[in-house]
Amino acid sequence: MFLSGLRCAPPRAPDVRQYAPVPLIPGTNDRVVEPARIRLAAAGAAVVTVGAGLGLRAVAAGSLAKYGGDALYTVLLLALVVLVAPRVTPLTAAGSALAVSWGVEFLQLSEVTGELSQRSAVTRLVLGSTFNPPDLFWYAVGAAAGWLVHTAVCPHGQAEAAH
């Protein structure tokens, strides 16, 4: 009887803005901590990508190893872009990695990379030696895959913070 005049308010959804995407560390400046965490994740992604590339070369041969390696090369470059610029948007990171990949491939049309790759196995892995048009497609596949992963793990609002 005495409760009939009371109204219950509908349940309130929690304010999403009050929760940080990662636990906050007391006494730190979050503007410094967040880029450090992104860099750490990018460094980990780079190590995993190198491991995947070496593993692919160890277990596969032919086109799978070659073109899979091309895609992973661009994924590695994307991880390195994020390592250097942790607040970069996924699209900018993927576009930058793709541009560098294509630039290296087109550089192979000159004699410079061929000469350098004869002197060092590391240079041969990084720069390649001969131009191969299908590589351009597989670099784009790697950029798209890296963009998808970066978009999936990008902290909410990072893209707005970059603009």
C-alpha positions as CSV (number, residue, x, y, z in Angstrom):
1,M,0.0,0.0,0.0
2,F,2.5,2.6,1.0
3,L,4.8,1.4,-1.8
4,S,2.2,2.0,-4.5
5,G,3.2,5.7,-4.8
6,L,6.9,4.9,-5.4
7,R,8.2,4.6,-8.9
8,C,11.2,2.6,-9.8
9,A,13.6,4.3,-12.2
10,P,14.7,2.1,-15.1
11,P,18.1,0.6,-14.6
12,R,20.9,2.8,-15.9
13,A,23.5,1.5,-18.2
14,P,27.0,2.2,-16.9
15,D,28.7,5.2,-18.5
16,V,31.2,3.7,-20.9
17,R,33.4,6.8,-20.6
18,Q,34.2,6.1,-17.0
19,Y,36.1,2.9,-17.9
20,A,39.5,3.0,-19.5
21,P,40.3,0.5,-22.2
22,V,43.2,-0.7,-20.1
23,P,43.8,-0.6,-16.4
24,L,45.2,2.7,-15.3
25,I,48.4,2.9,-13.3
26,P,48.1,5.2,-10.4
27,G,50.5,8.2,-10.4
28,T,51.2,8.0,-14.1
29,N,50.2,10.2,-17.0
30,D,47.9,8.2,-19.2
31,R,48.9,10.1,-22.3
32,V,52.4,8.7,-21.9
33,V,51.4,5.2,-20.7
34,E,49.0,4.4,-23.6
35,P,51.6,5.0,-26.4
36,A,54.0,2.9,-24.4
37,R,51.5,0.1,-24.3
38,I,50.8,0.4,-28.0
39,R,54.5,0.3,-28.8
40,L,54.9,-2.8,-26.7
41,A,52.1,-4.5,-28.5
42,A,53.5,-3.4,-31.9
43,A,57.0,-4.7,-30.9
44,G,55.4,-8.0,-29.9
45,A,53.5,-8.1,-33.2
46,A,56.7,-7.5,-35.1
47,V,58.5,-10.4,-33.3
48,V,55.5,-12.7,-33.9
49,T,55.4,-11.7,-37.6
50,V,59.1,-12.4,-38.1
51,G,58.6,-15.8,-36.4
52,A,55.7,-16.5,-38.6
53,G,57.7,-15.6,-41.7
54,L,60.7,-17.8,-40.7
55,G,58.3,-20.6,-39.7
56,L,56.5,-20.3,-43.1
57,R,59.9,-20.6,-44.9
58,A,60.8,-23.6,-42.8
59,V,57.6,-25.6,-43.5
60,A,56.5,-24.4,-46.9
61,A,58.0,-24.1,-50.3
62,G,57.1,-22.6,-53.6
63,S,54.4,-20.0,-54.1
64,L,53.0,-20.4,-50.6
65,A,56.3,-19.5,-49.0
66,K,57.1,-16.8,-51.4
67,Y,53.7,-15.0,-51.5
68,G,53.0,-15.6,-47.8
69,G,56.3,-14.1,-47.0
70,D,55.4,-11.1,-49.2
71,A,52.2,-10.5,-47.2
72,L,54.0,-11.0,-43.9
73,Y,56.7,-8.5,-45.0
74,T,54.0,-5.8,-45.3
75,V,52.5,-6.8,-42.0
76,L,55.9,-6.4,-40.4
77,L,56.3,-3.0,-41.9
78,L,52.8,-2.0,-40.5
79,A,53.9,-3.2,-37.0
80,L,57.1,-1.1,-37.4
81,V,55.0,2.0,-38.4
82,V,52.9,1.6,-35.3
83,L,56.0,1.1,-33.2
84,V,57.4,4.4,-34.4
85,A,54.0,6.3,-34.4
86,P,51.7,4.6,-31.9
87,R,48.7,6.9,-32.4
88,V,48.7,6.3,-36.2
89,T,45.3,5.3,-37.6
90,P,45.0,1.7,-39.0
91,L,44.4,3.0,-42.5
92,T,47.5,5.3,-42.4
93,A,49.6,2.5,-41.0
94,A,48.5,0.0,-43.7
95,G,48.9,2.6,-46.4
96,S,52.4,3.5,-45.2
97,A,53.4,-0.1,-45.0
98,L,52.0,-0.8,-48.5
99,A,53.8,2.3,-50.0
100,V,57.2,1.1,-48.6
101,S,56.6,-2.4,-49.8
102,W,55.8,-1.3,-53.3
103,G,58.7,1.2,-53.2
104,V,61.1,-1.6,-52.3
105,E,59.6,-3.8,-55.1
106,F,59.9,-1.1,-57.7
107,L,63.5,-0.4,-56.5
108,Q,64.3,-3.9,-57.6
109,L,63.9,-2.7,-61.2
110,S,67.2,-1.0,-60.7
111,E,70.5,-2.8,-60.4
112,V,71.0,-1.4,-56.8
113,T,69.1,-4.1,-54.9
114,G,70.6,-6.9,-57.0
115,E,74.1,-5.8,-56.2
116,L,73.4,-5.2,-52.5
117,S,71.7,-8.6,-52.1
118,Q,74.8,-10.3,-53.5
119,R,76.8,-8.9,-50.6
120,S,74.5,-9.7,-47.7
121,A,71.8,-12.3,-46.9
122,V,70.1,-9.8,-44.6
123,T,69.9,-7.2,-47.4
124,R,68.5,-9.9,-49.7
125,L,65.8,-10.7,-47.2
126,V,64.9,-7.0,-46.6
127,L,65.2,-5.6,-50.2
128,G,64.9,-8.7,-52.4
129,S,66.7,-8.9,-55.6
130,T,64.4,-9.1,-58.6
131,F,61.1,-7.4,-59.5
132,N,58.1,-9.7,-59.6
133,P,54.7,-8.0,-60.4
134,P,52.6,-10.5,-58.4
135,D,54.4,-9.4,-55.3
136,L,52.6,-6.1,-55.5
137,F,49.2,-7.9,-55.1
138,W,50.5,-9.9,-52.1
139,Y,51.8,-6.8,-50.4
140,A,48.3,-5.4,-50.7
141,V,46.9,-8.6,-49.1
142,G,49.4,-8.1,-46.2
143,A,48.4,-4.5,-45.8
144,A,44.7,-5.4,-45.8
145,A,45.3,-8.2,-43.2
146,G,47.3,-5.9,-41.0
147,W,44.7,-3.2,-41.3
148,L,42.0,-5.6,-40.2
149,V,44.0,-6.7,-37.2
150,H,45.0,-3.2,-36.3
151,T,41.4,-2.0,-36.6
152,A,40.2,-4.9,-34.4
153,V,42.7,-4.2,-31.6
154,C,42.9,-0.4,-31.9
155,P,41.8,1.3,-28.7
156,H,38.4,3.0,-29.1
157,G,39.0,6.6,-29.9
158,Q,42.6,6.3,-31.1
159,A,41.5,7.2,-34.6
160,E,39.9,10.4,-33.4
161,A,42.9,11.2,-31.3
162,A,45.1,11.2,-34.4
163,H,43.1,13.9,-36.1
